[in-house]
Amino acid sequence: MNQNTPRKRVRINRPFPTHTLEDVMPIARTIQDTNSGLPMSRELLASAMGTTPSSSGFRMKLTSSSKYNLTVGGYNDESISLTPLGQRTVAPKNADEATNSLVNAAAAPDIFRDFFRLLNGKRMPEELYAKNMLIRELNVHSDLAGDCLETI
């Protein structure tokens, strides 16, 4: 292969949310606080959050919120609604429900759930070993292991 030939850029699939659960909670809270938990227009939701529906940050957070099973509806949908888990997360009936709903949301993405199962209740290993677990046991691309660990 000629050294002057530009290499083709390869897109790596990210099998986990871009944002942390904490980063996307404002979406579910805004739906609950602004619209009493009822489905909300994507445009009104973005406006209530001080952004626009076409903002890349809003679109990525919306996608991440869906991956945590907090909301239904994406950046191309007319309305965004809370899932039952999203409802329990932002309007829990008691402290146990609040805790359990956050744990369930954190484990909603397959990679995160599988990582927590591997840990089996044990303490999180040092960063190097945790990344190796993601790469070797869960087949996370090595270029994405650091981002995945930060998001967990």
C-alpha positions as CSV (number, residue, x, y, z in Angstrom):
1,M,0.0,0.0,0.0
2,N,1.3,3.4,-0.9
3,Q,2.3,5.5,2.1
4,N,0.8,8.6,0.6
5,T,-2.7,7.0,0.3
6,P,-4.9,8.5,3.0
7,R,-6.2,5.9,5.5
8,K,-9.9,5.4,5.6
9,R,-11.4,6.5,8.8
10,V,-13.2,3.7,10.6
11,R,-16.2,4.4,12.8
12,I,-16.3,2.5,16.0
13,N,-19.7,1.6,17.4
14,R,-20.2,2.9,20.9
15,P,-22.2,0.2,22.7
16,F,-22.9,2.5,25.7
17,P,-24.4,5.9,26.5
18,T,-22.4,9.0,25.7
19,H,-23.4,10.7,28.9
20,T,-23.5,9.6,32.5
21,L,-26.8,8.9,34.2
22,E,-26.3,12.1,36.3
23,D,-25.9,14.1,33.1
24,V,-29.2,12.9,31.6
25,M,-31.4,13.1,34.7
26,P,-32.3,16.7,33.9
27,I,-34.3,15.5,30.9
28,A,-36.5,13.2,33.0
29,R,-36.8,15.8,35.8
30,T,-37.8,18.5,33.3
31,I,-40.5,16.4,31.9
32,Q,-41.8,15.7,35.4
33,D,-41.4,19.2,36.7
34,T,-42.6,21.1,33.7
35,N,-45.2,18.8,32.3
36,S,-46.3,16.8,35.3
37,G,-44.6,13.7,33.9
38,L,-46.8,13.6,30.8
39,P,-45.3,13.2,27.3
40,M,-43.7,16.5,26.2
41,S,-43.0,18.0,22.8
42,R,-39.4,17.7,21.9
43,E,-39.2,21.4,21.0
44,L,-40.8,22.4,24.4
45,L,-38.5,20.1,26.3
46,A,-35.4,21.6,24.7
47,S,-36.7,25.1,25.3
48,A,-37.5,24.2,29.0
49,M,-33.9,23.0,29.3
50,G,-32.5,26.2,27.8
51,T,-31.4,24.8,24.5
52,T,-32.7,24.0,21.0
53,P,-34.0,20.6,19.6
54,S,-31.2,20.7,17.0
55,S,-28.4,21.1,19.5
56,S,-26.0,18.2,19.3
57,G,-25.7,18.2,23.1
58,F,-29.4,17.9,23.5
59,R,-29.7,15.2,20.9
60,M,-26.9,13.1,22.4
61,K,-28.4,13.5,25.9
62,L,-31.8,12.4,24.6
63,T,-30.2,9.3,23.1
64,S,-28.4,8.6,26.3
65,S,-31.5,9.1,28.3
66,S,-33.2,6.4,26.2
67,K,-30.3,4.0,26.7
68,Y,-30.8,4.4,30.5
69,N,-34.4,3.5,29.9
70,L,-35.6,6.8,31.4
71,T,-37.4,8.2,28.3
72,V,-39.0,7.1,25.1
73,G,-38.5,9.1,22.0
74,G,-35.5,10.4,20.1
75,Y,-34.3,13.5,18.4
76,N,-36.5,12.8,15.4
77,D,-39.7,12.1,17.4
78,E,-42.4,14.7,18.0
79,S,-42.7,13.9,21.7
80,I,-40.6,12.5,24.5
81,S,-42.1,10.6,27.4
82,L,-41.0,9.1,30.6
83,T,-40.8,5.3,30.9
84,P,-42.1,3.7,34.1
85,L,-38.5,3.5,35.3
86,G,-38.0,7.2,34.5
87,Q,-41.2,8.0,36.4
88,R,-40.0,6.1,39.4
89,T,-36.6,7.8,39.2
90,V,-37.9,11.4,39.2
91,A,-41.1,10.8,41.3
92,P,-40.4,7.9,43.7
93,K,-43.0,6.9,46.3
94,N,-40.3,6.3,48.9
95,A,-36.5,6.2,49.5
96,D,-36.3,2.5,48.5
97,E,-37.9,3.1,45.2
98,A,-35.6,6.1,44.6
99,T,-32.5,4.0,45.2
100,N,-33.7,1.0,43.3
101,S,-34.8,3.0,40.3
102,L,-31.4,4.7,40.1
103,V,-29.6,1.3,40.3
104,N,-31.9,-0.1,37.6
105,A,-31.3,2.9,35.3
106,A,-27.5,2.7,35.8
107,A,-27.6,-1.0,34.9
108,A,-30.0,-0.5,31.9
109,P,-27.3,-0.3,29.2
110,D,-26.2,-3.9,28.5
111,I,-22.4,-3.2,28.8
112,F,-22.9,-1.5,32.2
113,R,-25.2,-4.3,33.5
114,D,-22.7,-7.0,32.4
115,F,-19.8,-5.0,34.0
116,F,-21.7,-4.8,37.3
117,R,-22.4,-8.6,37.1
118,L,-18.7,-9.3,36.5
119,L,-17.9,-7.3,39.7
120,N,-20.5,-9.3,41.5
121,G,-20.8,-6.7,44.3
122,K,-17.1,-6.3,44.7
123,R,-15.3,-3.0,44.8
124,M,-14.4,-1.3,41.5
125,P,-10.8,-2.3,40.5
126,E,-8.1,0.2,39.6
127,E,-8.6,1.9,36.3
128,L,-6.2,-0.2,34.3
129,Y,-7.8,-3.5,35.5
130,A,-11.3,-2.1,35.0
131,K,-10.4,-1.1,31.4
132,N,-9.0,-4.6,30.8
133,M,-12.2,-6.2,32.0
134,L,-14.2,-4.1,29.6
135,I,-11.9,-4.9,26.7
136,R,-11.3,-8.6,27.4
137,E,-14.6,-9.7,29.0
138,L,-17.1,-7.4,27.4
139,N,-15.5,-6.8,24.0
140,V,-15.4,-3.0,24.3
141,H,-13.1,-1.6,21.7
142,S,-9.8,-0.5,23.3
143,D,-10.2,3.0,22.0
144,L,-13.5,3.3,23.9
145,A,-12.7,1.5,27.2
146,G,-11.6,4.7,28.9
147,D,-14.8,6.6,27.9
148,C,-16.9,3.6,28.9
149,L,-15.3,3.4,32.3
150,E,-15.8,7.2,32.9
151,T,-19.5,6.9,31.9
152,I,-20.1,4.0,34.2
